[in-house]
Amino acid sequence: MEALLVKELGYSAAKAFGVRAGGSISQGQGFEVDGGRRIFVKQNGKSEAKGMFQGELEGLEALQRTGCVRVPKPLKVFELPDGGAAIAFDFVEMHPLKSASGSLGENLARLHLHNSSSRHSRGPLLEQQGSDDAGDSSPLVASFGFHAVTCCGYLPQDNTWTDDWPTFYTNRRLQTQIDRIVREKPDSEMGDHWLRLLPKMPHFFHGLDIFPSLLHGDLWSGNAAQTAGGDPVVFDPAAVYGHHEFDLAISTMFGSLGRPFYTAYHQLIPKADGFDTRQKLYQLYHYLNHYNHFGAGYCRIRKYKRRPWNDYRLIFPDIAAPAFA
């Protein structure tokens, strides 16, 4: 990797430091390069890795442009000689999110308000464009989607620009997960459950005026931290312009971002009617996404035995109940 970094990033030398890190999808390593500068490199051997990392880079750059949240600065995506790809970032020393929980909640709320905050003062709306940057560092985006394919995990998301959020979430998020399960898993019941829920989807958004917010897209506790100086930082996004409530759904599925986070967030963006029910609807996407990544066996891992996805089918009647009443 050292020689490859010299070639791809133009450094004269690179030396690994620290221990290798990583999760279930990619592996990472810190490197010291010219002038004592430190970078972090994440790599993945899958054939789809370059597209996955390119979407991550585009998402980080979009988040960074808002000035609302801190992210590791992405440097470059490049291919590996033996297949797969890597992405390099400026190194950020990260620690578990503790004292910065409230600051992160405030920052996330400001991110979610950023696109609409100058809704009436910026130029023409950029609807269904090929990029969310048309020369202005903060263009107004009026549709739901993203200018690049992003991944939540390693599976690509359909970010085709769509005029309204209920249609986007139904067709570009839930339907794509259901289709993959029906196509690839031995699960004959999934399609039947979905057909019951599908005609009821508009119910969950009745009375809401949803304007696109730039979302992190995968903001659970494992993708948030704080620096040595106590500033919150987020990483590994699955960026999209969507309903701001969607960003909160996964944050309570695997631990929590801390009570100060939610208090600070809702001081700027209060809960709308139906918030708790929609959180279940938005969590459904992540349950289905994890099922597509890891299969039904993942739901039976002992540490998750009390989670709703121990039998993922139960969540369908749960969230649909108000619509069927």
C-alpha positions, 0 to 999 in steps of 0.5 A: 500500500505504501508504494501505491500511495506514493503513486496515486497521491504523489507523496515521496514516502508513506509509512503505516502507523497504528493498528489496522481497523475495520468492520464487516465491510472494509479495512482501514489503516493510518499512514504518515506521509510527507512532512509528518502529515497523517492520512487514513486509507480504507480498502475493500477487495470487492469488484464494486468497491470503487463505486461504493467509495466514490459515492462515499467521497461525493457524500462527504464533499456534500456534507463538508460544503454545508459547513454544518458538520465536520467530516474527514476530508476525502482525498481520492478514490483509487483502484487496487492492483489485485482488484477492489479499491481504496479511499484516502482521507485526512486523518482525524483522531477520533474518540467515542462520542460522549461530551459532544453528543449535544453539539452533534445533535445541534449540528445535525439539525442545522445540516437538515435545515441548511437546504431550506434555510435560504429557500427564498433567497437563492437562485433557481431550484436545481431539480433532478440535476446531475450534480448538487453543485452548479458553481454555487457552494450551496445550491438549492435542491428541490427534489429528493435523491442525490447526484451520485450512487451511494451505498448503505453498507456495500449495497448501492442505493437508487438515488434517482431524483424524484419530485416527492418524498413518499414516492422516493421512499416507497420506490427508491428505498423500500421497494428496492430492498423488497425486490432484492429479498424476493429475488435472492432470498428464500422468503415467499412471505415478504412480497405478501407483507409488502403488498399489504403495506404498499397502498397504505404508505401515503397515510404516514405522510398525511399533512406533512410539507416535506422539503429536501434536507441533505442527510448523512443517511447511515448515522448510527453510533458507529459512524459518529465520534468526537475529536481529541478537542471535543468536536463531533465528527461523522463519517461513512455517509450514505448521503441523500436529499430526503426527509430529515426524520429519516436520519434519526431512525437508525440512531436508536437501532444499535445503541444511541447517540445520547440523550443530549443529542436528541434534546439539542436536535429537537430544540431546533427541529421539533417532532411533527405529528406521527414522528414515532410511527414514521421512525418505525417506518424508516427503521424498516429500511435499515432492517431490510438492508441488514437482512439483504447484507447478512441474511436471516441468520444475522437476525438470530445473533445472540446479541440481537435476540431481543431486537424487533428483527428477531422476526422481521415480519412483525414490523410490518403489521406493527407500523401498518396498524394505524393505516389498517384501523 
